[in-house]
Amino acid sequence: MQIMRHELLLIVITVILLIVEIFLPNTGKHKIILPAILLMAAVTIIGFIPATPGILFGGMYQSTPFTVLLKNILNLGVLIVFIQSVDWLKQDQNREKVSEYFLLILSTLIGMNFMISSGDFLMFYLGLELATIPIAALAAYERFKEKSAEAGVKLIFTSALSSGILLYGLSMVYGTTGTLYFSDIAPLINGAPLQVLAFIFFFAGMAFKISLVPFHLWTADVYEGAPVNVASYLSVISKGAAVFIFTIILYTVFYKIAELWSEVLYIIIILTITIGNLFAMRQQNLKRFLAFSSIAQAGFILLGIIGQSQLGMTTVVYFVLVYIFSNLGAFGVVSIISNRTGKETMDDYDGLYRTNPNLSLVMMLSLFSLAGIPPLAGFFGKFFLFTAAAEKGYYILVLIALINTIISLYYYLLVIKAMLLNNSDRPIGYFKSDLYTRIGLIMCVIGIVVVGFTSSVYEMIFNLGFGLY
């Protein structure tokens, strides 16, 4: 039980919420919100208690202190998402389907945990599908809105296509090695043409999940159509889990052809960062704006992966942790304003500082962290990513990334300029956020400010990742 602690706890609270939901009347479904948050908080806290490492199901499932850390990071992000979703869930159109929201997210989180602890491609694929399919239902959560239904359809079709491509690549891996276990496959990877093709299909399938260019076209449409809180979950938790397992598989299974996938990553990094930034500059809708921002951030994450070292793996995990706080902070502000006013465009934020200074401050800190402005945590995250890539001699790549960082600062400043400097005849009126929203935003601000200055966090990740690569 200790070995599968995270998954079992999540299954238990899912069953508890399901039973509670059965006995709640339709008019009282919102009463499940507080128990769901408290149970998720308990799971998050218990997750940080040292657990027994081990292997189950003949090696299909493996738990190490490092995989436990990755799950704890995701749990923390989901807890913040739950807290930030309360105001939205209490709206009249959502009151009767509050339970479904929590149950779907917990289902995806269980799949992500199994995916992270997978020891073979079968467990990996099962976890990936369990983590993906419920998200399509979440994207279409506001089924009375045409864009939300469209987002769900687009997500399920693109996910099906990417999963088919990925599965085809895995079948080639099995065909050339005769096994699905990571530890058995790794010594048998020799760069044969069929194995190279298998890797390309595997990479293409994962690139869809992470929103890497040119596999990113679904992202902005789905983010715009989905509810803001679901879009934040997609951009942070779903992407973070995919990045974690993608990095682990590259470092443990395909390390013998690192020269090949490094060349692929080199090109993809440049395309992803540049195109993500250029398209973000053109956006007026803030959900689409943050969608392209998240695409660019995915390109930055790859800088740590291409480092091919323990330092590289550490920087990836550290940056995802920072990214969770920064992006959820930005999405949290967009969510509360959208819920209260229905406004989601950049022009709507003109003069926001004069009416809602606290929300403007949170948004500014979040965007500065995403841009990598010191002394916020985002600066240290990008600094370590650049260091990991430069350590392997990718100086030109780092230079291109630095130039793109300046470009990203420009479009982040557009939002800050709108809030602080632009005038508006009809600015968003003053309103007071609910307690849950304030708690969620405070957690994000603390993470943005504190994580960058707490070197022990980085050292802990570095030590736990020792031996992975």
N, C-alpha and C positions, 0 to 999 in steps of 0.2 A: 504493500500500500504506500509506503514511503517513497518508493521509486516513481510511482505514477501519481504523486500527491496532487499536482496541479490539475491534471485532467479529471481525476476523481472528484476533487472538490468542486470543480466547475460543473461536472455532471450532477452532483448532489444539489447544488443551488439551482440548477436548471429544473430539476425535478420538483424541488420545493416551490419554486415560482409557478410551475405548471399546476401543481396541486392547489396552491393559493388562488390562482386565477380561476380555477373551476368553481370555487365557492364564492367568488366575488360577484355581486350583481353588475349588470351592464353599466349602471350609473355610478358604480364605485370602483371601476377598474383602475382609476388613478391611485388608489390606496396602495397599490403594489410597488409604487415608485420608491418609497423610503426603504422597505425591506430589501429590494433589489440592490440599492446603493450600499446599504449596511452589509449585506452578504458579500458583495463584491469587494468592499473595503476589508472585510475579514479575510477573504481569500488572498488579497494583495499583501496584507500584513503577515499572514501565515507563510506565504511564499518566501519571505526573507529569512525564515528560520532554517538553519542548515539542514539539508536533507541527505538521505543515504543514496549515493550514486549506485547505478547498477544497470543490468541489461535484462530485457524481457523478450519473450516470444522468439527465442532462438537468435536474438540479435536484431530483430526488426525494430525494437524500441530500445533506446539507450538514454540514460539520464546521467548528466555530469554537472558539476557546479557551474560550468559555463552555460549549458543549455537552461539550467534553472534561472540564471541571471537574465537570459534573453526573455524567458517567459515572464519574469517579474517586471521587466520593462514594459512588455505588452499589457500586463495586468494593470500597471499604473496608468498607462494611457487610456485603457478602457474605463477605468474608474473615473478619470477626468471627463471622458465623453459622457458617461452616465450622468454625472453631476451637471454638466452643461446642458443636458437634454431635458431637464425637468420642466423648465418654462415652456418649451415647445410641446412637450407631451401633455401638458395640462390644458392646451388649447382644445376647444370644443370638438373640432374635427378629428382629434387624436384620442380622445378620452376612452373610447370603447375598444381601442386596439393597442393600449399601452403595453400589455403583457407580451404581445408579439414582438415588439421592438427589442425588449430585453432578451427574450428567448432566441431570436435570430442572431443577435450579436454574440451571445454566449455560445451558440452553436458554432459560429465562425471561429471564435477564440479557441474552442476545444480543438477544432481542426488545425488551427495554427500551432497549437502546442504539440499535437501529434506530429505535425510536419517538422517542427524544429528538432524533436527527439527521434526522428526516423533514422533507422540504421540501414534501411534498404529502400529501393525505389518504389516498392509496392506500398509501404507505409507512407512514404513521402507523397505519393500520388493520391492515396485515400485522404490524407490530411489536407492536401491542397484542394481537393474537390469539396470536402466538408467545409473548408474555409471560404470557398468561392460561391457556391450555389445560393446560400442564404443571403449573400450580399445583394444579389439581383433582386430578391424580394424586398430588401431594405431600400434599394434605390427606387423601387416602385411603391414605396410605403404610402405616399400621398396619392393614392390611386384615382382620386377625384380630379387630379391635375394632369393634363395631357402630357406635360413635359416630364413629370415623374414617371408615368407609365412608359413613356418613350425611353427614359433613362434605363429602366429595368430591362426592357426588351434589348436595347443596344448592349447592355452589360452581359446579359445571358448569351447573346449570339457571339460576341467577341470572346467571352470566356470559353464557350464551347469550341470555337475555332482554335484558340491558343492551347487549350487542353488537348485537342486532337493532335496538333503539331507536336506538343511536348510528349505525348504518349507514343507517337510514332518514333521520335528520337530515342525514347527509353526502350522501345522494342528492338531498335538497332543495337543499343548497348547490350541488351540481353542476348541478341543473336551473335554478337562477336565475342562475348565473354562467357556466356552460359550461366550467369548468375545475376541476381539483383542486389546483392549485399554490397554496400559501399566498400567495406574492408577487402572483399574478394575482387571487386572490379578494379580497384586502384592499381594493383600490380600488373593487371592485364591490359591496361591502356597503353598502346604503343604507337599511336598516331597513324594507324591504318586508315585508308580512305573512307571506309564505312564508319569507322569510329569518329573521324572528323565530321562526316555528314551527320552522325548521331548527335554530336555536340552542337552543331549549328541548329538543328531542330530543337534541342533542349534549350539552348540559349534564346531562340526566337520565342518559345513558349513562355519562358520566365520573363523575357523583356516585355511581353504584353502585361504581365502582372505588375511589373515595376514601372510601367509607362515610359520605357526608353524609346527614343526616336530610332527608327521610323514606325514603331509599334505603339504609338501614343495617341492615335487619332480619336479613339473613343473617350479619352479622359475628360476633356473640357465639356463635351456634351452631357456626359453622365454626371459630372459634378454640378453642372448648371441645373439639370433636371431633378436631381436627387435633393431631398431635404438637406439643409446646411449641416446638421449634425451627422448625417450619414456620409456626406461628402468629406467631412473632417475625419471620420473613421476610415474611409477609403484612402485618404491621402496620407494618413499617419500609421494606423495600426496594420491595415492590410499590406501596405507597401513595406512597412518595417519588417513584418514577418517574412515576406517574400525575399527581401534583401538578406535577412539573416540566413535562411536556408540556402539561398543562391550562393552566398559567400562560403558557407560550410562545404557545400558540394564541390565548388571550384577548388577549394584548398585541400580537400581530402580525397576526392575521386578523380578529378581531372588535372592534378598537379603535374603529371608527367607531360602534359601538352600545354603547360603554362605559357610557353612562348607563342603558341597559336592563339589562345584566348586573350592574351595580353594585346596582340595586334588588333583583334576584334574590338576589345574594350577601348583601345586608343581611339579608334574611329568613332565608336558609339558615344564616347564621352564628349568629344568635340561637337558632334551633331546634337546631342541631347541638351547640353548646356546652352549652346548658341541658339538653337531653334526655340527652346523653351523660353529663353530670355527675350528674343525678338518678338515672339507671339504674345508674351506677357505685356509688353509695352503697348500693344494695340487694344488691350481689353478695357472695357468700361464696366462690365458686370464683374463684381468682386469674386464670385465663385469661379468664374472662368479665369480671372486674374490669378487666383490662388492655385487653380489647376495647372496652369502653365508654369507658375512658380515652383510647384511641386515636381514638375517634369525636370526643370533645371536643377533642382536640389538632388534629384535622383542621379543626374550626371555627376554632380560633385561627389556623391557617395561612392561612385565607381572609382574615383581617384584613390580611395583607400583600398579597394579590392585589387586594383592593378599594382599596388605596392607589393603584393605577394610575400608578406611577412607577418610576423606576430604584431608588429606595430600597425600594419595595414588593417588587420582584422580588428584590433583594438579601436582604431580610429573610426571604423565603420560603426561599431556598436555604440561608441561614445557619441558620434554625430547623430545617429538615429535617436538616442536618448534626448539630446539637445533639440533635435528637430521636432520631437513629440511636444515638448513644452512650447516651443516657438510657434509651430503651426496651429496647435490647439488654442493658443492664446489669440492668434489672429482670427481663426474660425469662430472662437467663442464670442468675440465682439461682433463679427458679421452675423452670427446666429441671433444674438439678443436684439440687435437692431432690426433684423429681418422679421423676427417674431412680433416685435412691438409696432413696427411702422410699415413693414412690407417693402422697404427700400433696400436695394442691393447693388446699386450702381455707384461708381466713384463720385459722380457729380452730387449725389445725394449726401455725401459726407462733407460737403463744403460747410465750413463754420462749425463742425461738430465739437471742436474744443470749447467753444463759447457756451454751448448748452450741456455737453456731457464731457467734462474734462477728464474724469477718471477713465472712461472707456477709451478716450483718445490716447491717454498715456499708455494704457495696456497695449493698444494697437501699435503705437509707436515703438515700444520696447520689443514687441514680437517681430515687427518688420525689420527693425535694426538688427535683431539677432539672426533672422533669416538672411539678411544682407551680409552679416559677418562684421559688424561694427564693434570695436572694443569699447568697454571691457565686458560686453555681454557674452554669454556662453557660446553663441553662434560663431563668434570670432575665433575662440579656441578650437571649436569643432573644425572649422575650415582650415585653420592653421595646421592642425595635426594631419588633416587629409592631404594638404599640399606637401607637408614634410614627408609623409609616407610615399607619395609619388616621386618626390625629388630624390629621396634616398635611393631609388632604383634608377636614377638618371633620366627621368622623364621631364627634363627642364622646359622644353618647348611646350609640352602639354600643360605644365603648371603655369607657364606664362599666359597661355590661352585662357586657362581657368581664371587667372587673376584679372585679365581684361574683361572677361564675362562677369566677374564679381563687381567691377565698376559699372557695367551695364545694368546689372540687377539692382545696384544701389539707386540708379536713376529712376527705375519704375517703382521701387518701393517708396522713394521720396515723393513721387506723384501723389500717393495716398496721404502721406504725412503733410504735404503741402495743402492738399484739399482740406484736411481737418484743422490745421493750425493757421494757415495764411489766407485761404480763399474766403471770400464773403458770399453770403447767400441771403436772398430776400425771404426765403422760406426754409430755414435750417431745420434739421431734425429737432423736435422739441425735447425738453428735459424729461427724463423718466428715471425712476429708481429701479435698478436691477433687483431680481429676487435673491434671496439668501443663497440658494444653490449656485446660481450663476456667479455670484461674487466669490464664493468659495472656490469654484473651478478656475476662475481667472486669477485668483490669488495664488493657487497652486502653480499655475503656469508661470506667473511672474517670479515666484520664489525659485522655480527651476531654472528660468532664464538667467537670473542674477547669481544664484548660489553655485550651480553646477560648474560654471566656468572657473570659479575661484577655489573650488574644492578639488585639489589634486588627488586626494585619496580615491575619488570616484574613478578617475582615469587609471590610477595604479591598480585598483581592484579589478577592473575589466582586463587590464594587461596581464595580471597574474592568473586570472581564471582562464584566459585564452591561451595560456602557455601550453605548448605541445599540440595545439590544434593544427598548426601549419608545419 
